[in-house]
Structures are given as C-alpha cells and as structure tokens.
Amino acid sequence: MKNFSIAILTLLLVLMLSSVFIIYEGQRGIVFQFSKIKRDAGTDEMMIYEPGLHFKIPFIESVRKLDARIQTLDEAPARFVTSEKKDLMVDSFVKWRIVDFSTYYLRTSGSIENARSLLKQKVNNGLRTEFGNRTIKEIVSGDRNAIMAKALKSAESSRVDLGIEVVDVRIKAINLPTEVSNSIYERMRAERTAVAKEHRSQGQEQAEIIRATIDAKVTIMLAQAQKSAATMRGDGDALAAKIYADSYTQDAEFYRFYRSLEAYEKSFNSKSDIMVIKPDSDFFHYLKDGSKIKN
C-alpha cells in the first residue's frame, strides 16, 4: 500500500511538471496538439504564448519556442551588376526580428535557416535593383547611404510575407571581383613601373649632367690651383735665388762656408750614411784648413 501511494505521488508530480512550461524573455511559444498547431477557439488564430509560466496537457501537447530577439544575417559577399554592366562584390549584413510569429511559422516552418534564406533573397533583390540603377562612380562617390535606405524600404514587405521586420541593412564593403581586381592591379603596377623607369632614367640623366659639371669644375679648380702653385713656387724660387745672390755678394767666403755646413749636415743625417771620397777632395776643405775661415 505504501509503495502504491509513492507511485501515485510520483505520477502526479511527473504530470504536474509535464503540464508546466516557461517562456523566457526574448522568446515566444507555440503549442502543438498531436503535431497540430493549437489555435484560439474563438478566432481560429494560432496561439502565441508570451514570456511567463504556462500550462499544457501532458503527453498530448508539446511546445515549440521561437527566438524573438534581433537576429543578424551576415552571409558571404554577393555579386551585383551596375548600370555599366560591371560586376561588384558587395559584403552586407541585415538586422531583423520576428514580429508576426504566426506568419513566420507558416512561411518558414519555424526554421531560422529557412528564414535567413528567404530574407537574404528579398534583401539581395532590393540591393540588386539599386546597384543596377547606378554606375560605379556614383556608388563610390557617396550613394551608399541612399542604397541602404532604399534596400531597407524595399525589405519592408517581409513583414507581410514572412512576419519579419527588417531593422537595418548595412553595406560593409564594396569590392571588385578577384579576377577583375587582379587585372586592374597588374595594369596599375605596369603603369607605375613605366613611370618609375622614366623617372629613374631622368634621374640618371640629371646625375650624369651634374657629375660632368662637377668634374669640369674640379678640373678647372685643380688646374687653377696648380697654376697658382707653380706661380708661387716660381716667385719663391726667384726670391730665394735673389736672397742667395745678395748674400753671396756681401760675403762670398762666408756663404760658401755656410753652404758647406748645410752639405755636411745633410750628408751625415743618418748614422748609416757612408761616403767614399778622395782625401784631397774639396768637400772637407773647410775642416782641413781653418785658416780660410779666419781670413
């Protein structure tokens, strides 16, 4: 009897817990009765459960929860064609949320992947129209805000079609396709290389002109310096010769004696110097005969 009472209490507890479900803030709930959506008896509309504590029939009804928060649709860049028939790779994202849960569930079966796919198609159609009406220059020069505003306007139909409100449409980047970018970069690189070669050749030409001018100036300066040095050397030699001549005329014997002393000093400047001369050579005549100095 005791075990039976425990079993009954356990069963009641399980039934009670199974009959209660909680919808948290940021969620909405849909109840199914044997895989059939529960509807309001009076209006026959789908019943959407707001956040809070709710009850259901255990084992007969089940709950499907939907996210009511703002979602982000951020897919890979898509290719669009401008009015010039030029391709552009556009990277964009969309902020959206569910506002009509009945319509949303009927259109997407409650799958967020289905919702993203349908919403992406609708937003891209709007962007494709806006890009197709503009040139690349117009897009780059400042029409991006207008494009986003009109794409957001065109996506308003998703409220009726999908039960989704598009909060914002933003374009992150607009680029050329890889193959086009590569060809443009190669052409730009070739043009810049040609310009660099031209500047380099002009620089080399100017360098040669400057170098030749400097070399000519240096040659002229050296010639002038050598000329000046030769002139100064000649003037110095002439002055020295005049001084020697004047000294010689004043006292010829002393001049010869002084020149002999200079010759002795230069001849025996190093200890290793050796001279081989005759004993009666005039080189040492002032050392051998001092009477000449006295006189």
Stockholm file with secondary structure:
# STOCKHOLM 1.0

chainA/1-295         MKNFSIAILTLLLVLMLSSVFIIYEGQRGIVFQFSKIKRDAGTDEMMIYEPGLHFKIPFIESVRKLDARIQTLDEAPARFVTSEKKDLMVDSFVKWRIVDFSTYYLRTSGSIENARSLLKQKVNNGLRTEFGNRTIKEIVSGDRNAIMAKALKSAESSRVDLGIEVVDVRIKAINLPTEVSNSIYERMRAERTAVAKEHRSQGQEQAEIIRATIDAKVTIMLAQAQKSAATMRGDGDALAAKIYADSYTQDAEFYRFYRSLEAYEKSFNSKSDIMVIKPDSDFFHYLKDGSKIKN
#=GR chainA/1-295 SS CHHHHHHHHHHHHHHHHHTEEEECTTEEEEEEETTEECBCTTTCCBCEECSEEEECCTTTEEEEEEECSCEEECCCCEEEECTTSCEEEEEEEEEEEESCHHHHHHHHTTCHHHHHHHHHHHHHHHHHHHHHTSCHHHHHTTCHHHHHHHHHHHGGGHHHHHSEEEEEEEEEEEECCHHHHHHHHHHHHHHHHHHHHHHHHHHHHHHHHHHHHHHHHHHHHHHHHHHHHHHHHHHHHHHHHHHHHHHHHHCHHHHHHHHHHHHHHHHTSSTTCCCCCCTTCGGGHHHHCTHHHHC
#=GC SS_cons         CHHHHHHHHHHHHHHHHHTEEEECTTEEEEEEETTEECBCTTTCCBCEECSEEEECCTTTEEEEEEECSCEEECCCCEEEECTTSCEEEEEEEEEEEESCHHHHHHHHTTCHHHHHHHHHHHHHHHHHHHHHTSCHHHHHTTCHHHHHHHHHHHGGGHHHHHSEEEEEEEEEEEECCHHHHHHHHHHHHHHHHHHHHHHHHHHHHHHHHHHHHHHHHHHHHHHHHHHHHHHHHHHHHHHHHHHHHHHHHHCHHHHHHHHHHHHHHHHTSSTTCCCCCCTTCGGGHHHHCTHHHHC
//
